[in-house]
Amino acid sequence: MKLKSKNELYCLVNEDYISEFDSSHQAFMKNIYYKHYSKFVNAIGSRKLSKSEFFKNMRRRRIKLYQVE
């Protein structure tokens, strides 16, 4: 995976970011991201999206995930 900027510490997790992983790593990371999302929405009592809906148009969602590089 290539970093766009050498001094970037946080990356917004969205379709572009996930597409930089190879396919087997994508599935692994999507499971991790969805687990964190699920825990968060359960804690705040919000409606949980399906996994496919969650990963569609991620940058437009109210809840955003960031990856520390």
Number of C-alpha atoms within 10 A of each C-alpha: 9 8 12 8 7 8 8 10 11 11 14 15 18 18 13 11 15 18 12 13 15 10 11 8 13 15 12 11 14 16 13 12 17 18 12 12 19 17 12 14 14 11 9 8 9 10 9 14 13 10 15 8 10 16 18 12 10 17 15 9 12 7 11 12 18 12 11 10 10
